[in-house]
């Protein structure tokens, strides 16, 4: 597993670069085919989307259409540009592996592949598995979201090997996410000679941002962050263009609906001006359900049986493809990847002991009829 973790980490996999993603995709396909998977690769604008089916393990009927599979949902893109793998190569020291993407989420991918390989090598009965590896999670999963929701809709359980919470806990809920661009268009005029002839796009944008800021409700988990602000006009010109990007996080569907309604109601104040609201990316909240709580309880029992102590669970403010998997209706267990730190940072690392532990835990999660336990 360490050798393979090094092999995949040695390959650049920048989000949005379909050409660069071809090499790690080909390596993953070869490993899946070694496991006997039936693999299909779909070309997308973001890169290859890998869909692999591994039938039931030894002693299980698992005929197609008879038993719902467990979905293992991974992304193989990273936030790192081409050239990072050679500039900051994979290394192992005192049980810690470092390198670009080693935690997010190459360690999680290797744990899942290792789990299936171990069960099949030992002849242990397991559920049929469908493994979806996407090329664009780090940039919003726009090319993959339909495939994710469809695969989750056919699954008994969705396992997402994103990095674990500190201490190893699972993620059974996540905030939802809306990323929007506000664009105000006005009428340009000389700011000193005849400002009354102008309609300021900046003024319109500031008024809209004040309305968006009013949506903040930290006690209910709604946060608003205004990012990029741009008005490419000289100071002596009444602005005819201004725009901003806004990041909104919500805890549940009710809050998401409140935000969407408010955004849809935004209008320019000056009749000569116009205000546009464009949704760039979004993911629904991942809400802890009775089914996901039961799956987490089972994971805790299995962790205890492995001698791993008490496996916690918790909430994450960030998003993952688990948010999209929840749309399919399957119970979702996120944060199944190994323990580490520095995701999206130059000091990214993964604990190799934890990699082994997570491999064992994922293997046990696949060994019973997960939709009926």
Protein Blocks (a to p, Z undefined) as FASTA:
>chain_A
ZZmmmmmmmpccdehilklmmmmmmmmmmmmmmnopacdddddfkbccddddddddehia
kpghkaccddddddfbdfbdehjlmmmgcddeehiacdehklmmmkmmmmmmmmmmmmmm
nopacddddddddfklmnoommmmmmmmmmmmmpmbdcdfbdcdehhiacfbdcdddddd
dddddddddfklmmmlpccfklmmmmmmmmmmmmpcfknopacddfbddddbdfkbccfb
dcdddddddfbfklmmmmmmmmmmpccfblkbccddddfbdcddddddfklmmmmmmmmm
mmmmnonojadddddfbdcfklmmmmnopacdehkaccdehihiakbccdfklmmmmmmm
mmmmmmpcfklZZ
